[in-house]
Structure formats: C-alpha cells, structure tokens
C-alpha cells in the first residue's frame, strides 16, 4: 500500500518500529477506554500488524505518530465493502486530524480500491467520534445493542454508520 496524504495527516503502513509509539497511545486512559486490551498492549499492536486481513496504518501529523487507522475488506461480491477503525492520541483531539485521517482513507478505499460502501462502528455514546465520522459523510444506520463489552465488564451499545461512495465529503 502506498503512503496517503491528507490535508494535515500522512497515513503510511505501520511497521514493527511503530509498535512502541502506538502502544503508548493505546495505553492512554481515553484510548484504552474505547480500545480495550490486556496487559501487553505492545504485543496486541504487533498482533494487529501481523493480521493479514487488517491493513494497519500510522496516522502522522506534526512530525510524529499521533494514532492508528486500520481497515479491512469484505470481498464476497454479494456483500463487498470495507470497514474502518481509528484511534488518536488524546493530546491531538479536537484539531480535525481524525476527520482528515478518515476522509483520506475513505477517499483511497473508494477511488483506488473501488469500494462503494464503507462502515464504521463507534460506541453509541462516543459523541466526538460520531461527529468526526459524520463530517466525512458517514450516516447512522442503527444501534447495535450490547455490541461490545466495556472495561467494567458490562455490555455497551455500538452505532453502525455507513458511507456510500457518492456521499463522501471531499
């Protein structure tokens, strides 16, 4: 995969050298609350990088790694689409970097990879993420009840959002 350039971010394939920086961001309380994990976040990030079904990219801005964005594809021709996940360092929240990263990857998935539909599934109570994805053109599809287990052990709802190619806000 090539390097993707947004207005404020650069997305590039993540490497083993990026694991410490990505694990440190995953360890921040704000990210860990949404991207749960065990005690060895570096091993989990490395495992994500090794997953052949997931394309993991660093989000770089301001001369450093500020997050991770990843995507997967459902290639069955009857259901073909791609899904996106993202986390950013809380120190850069509110600067439009998440919107730029999602828009940049969405453009790539639509224009270069030929996907007509993209999905993303933030926690239903994650208003900042939902605002970010809406700015790119994602629309709520519905609530996925008791979709994911929270750090407190209880189940929490997720919001399924999708974006059709012609709805992408460029």
C-alpha positions in Angstrom: 0.0 0.0 0.0 1.2 3.5 -0.8 1.5 6.4 1.6 -1.7 8.5 1.7 -1.5 12.3 2.2 -4.4 14.2 3.7 -4.6 17.9 4.4 -3.0 17.6 7.8 -2.1 13.9 8.1 0.1 11.3 6.4 -1.1 7.7 6.6 1.5 5.0 6.0 1.7 1.3 6.6 2.6 0.6 10.2 5.8 -1.3 10.9 7.3 -3.1 13.9 9.3 0.0 14.6 6.0 1.8 15.3 4.7 -0.6 17.9 6.1 1.3 21.0 4.6 4.6 19.9 1.2 3.0 19.0 1.2 1.0 22.3 1.9 4.2 24.2 -1.1 5.9 22.6 -3.3 2.8 23.2 -2.3 3.0 26.9 -3.7 6.5 27.5 -6.8 6.3 29.6 -9.0 7.9 26.9 -8.0 5.5 24.2 -7.9 2.4 26.5 -11.5 3.1 27.5 -12.5 2.6 23.8 -9.8 0.2 22.6 -9.7 -2.3 25.5 -6.8 -4.6 25.8 -4.8 -6.8 28.1 -1.6 -6.0 30.0 0.7 -6.2 26.9 -0.5 -3.6 24.5 2.7 -3.8 22.5 2.1 -7.5 21.8 -1.5 -6.7 20.8 -0.4 -3.9 18.4 2.2 -6.2 16.9 -0.5 -8.9 16.5 -2.7 -6.4 14.7 0.1 -5.6 12.3 0.6 -9.3 11.6 -3.1 -9.9 10.8 -3.3 -10.5 7.0 -6.9 -9.4 6.9 -6.3 -6.0 8.5 -4.4 -3.1 6.9 -2.8 -1.0 9.7 -1.6 2.5 9.0 0.0 5.0 11.3 -1.5 8.5 11.4 1.3 11.0 11.4 1.0 14.8 12.0 3.1 17.5 13.5 6.2 15.3 12.7 5.2 12.3 14.8 2.9 9.3 15.1 -0.4 10.5 16.6 -2.6 7.5 16.0 -3.6 4.4 14.1 -6.2 3.9 11.4 -6.9 0.4 10.1 -9.2 -1.1 7.5 -10.5 -4.5 6.4 -12.4 -5.6 3.3 -15.3 -7.9 2.9 -14.5 -9.3 -0.6 -17.6 -11.5 -1.1 -19.0 -9.9 -4.3 -22.5 -10.1 -2.9 -21.6 -8.1 0.2 -18.4 -6.2 -0.8 -17.5 -3.3 1.5 -14.7 -2.0 3.7 -14.6 -1.1 7.4 -12.5 1.4 9.3 -11.3 1.8 12.9 -9.3 4.6 14.3 -7.6 5.9 17.5 -5.7 9.1 18.1 -3.5 10.4 20.9 -5.8 12.5 23.1 -3.2 15.3 23.0 -4.3 16.0 19.4 -8.1 15.6 19.8 -10.2 18.5 18.6 -7.8 19.6 15.8 -9.5 17.9 12.9 -6.9 15.2 12.5 -9.3 12.3 12.9 -11.6 13.7 10.3 -8.7 14.2 7.9 -7.4 10.7 8.5 -10.9 9.1 8.0 -11.5 11.2 4.9 -8.1 10.4 3.4 -8.6 6.7 4.0 -12.2 6.7 2.7 -11.0 8.5 -0.5 -8.4 5.8 -1.0 -10.9 3.0 -0.4 -13.5 4.5 -2.8 -11.3 5.9 -5.5 -8.4 3.5 -5.6 -9.8 0.2 -4.2 -13.3 0.6 -5.8 -15.4 0.2 -2.6 -18.9 1.6 -3.0 -19.7 1.3 0.7 -17.8 1.8 3.9 -18.7 1.1 7.5 -17.5 2.3 10.9 -18.9 1.4 14.4 -18.1 3.7 17.2 -19.6 3.2 20.7 -23.0 4.7 20.7 -22.0 7.1 23.5 -18.8 8.3 21.7 -20.2 11.7 20.5 -16.8 13.1 19.4 -16.1 10.1 17.2 -19.7 10.2 15.7 -19.2 13.9 14.9 -15.9 13.2 13.2 -17.3 10.4 11.1 -20.4 12.5 10.2 -18.2 15.3 8.8 -16.8 12.8 6.3 -20.3 11.7 5.3 -21.0 8.6 7.4 -24.6 8.3 8.4 -26.1 6.4 11.3 -27.7 3.1 10.3 -28.7 1.8 13.7 -27.8 0.9 17.2 -26.2 -2.5 17.7 -27.4 -3.4 21.2 -25.0 -4.7 23.7 -22.4 -4.8 20.9 -19.1 -4.7 22.9 -18.0 -5.4 26.4 -16.7 -2.4 28.3 -13.7 -2.3 30.7 -16.3 -2.6 33.5 -17.4 -5.9 32.2 -20.9 -4.8 31.1 -22.1 -4.7 27.5 -22.4 -1.4 25.7 -24.2 -0.3 22.5 -22.5 0.5 19.3 -23.6 2.7 16.5 -23.3 1.3 13.0 -22.6 4.0 10.5 -22.1 3.7 6.8 -21.0 5.8 3.9 -21.8 5.3 0.2 -19.2 6.4 -2.3 -21.2 9.3 -3.6 -21.8 10.6 -0.1 -18.1 11.1 0.7 -17.5 14.7 1.7 -14.4 15.6 -0.2 
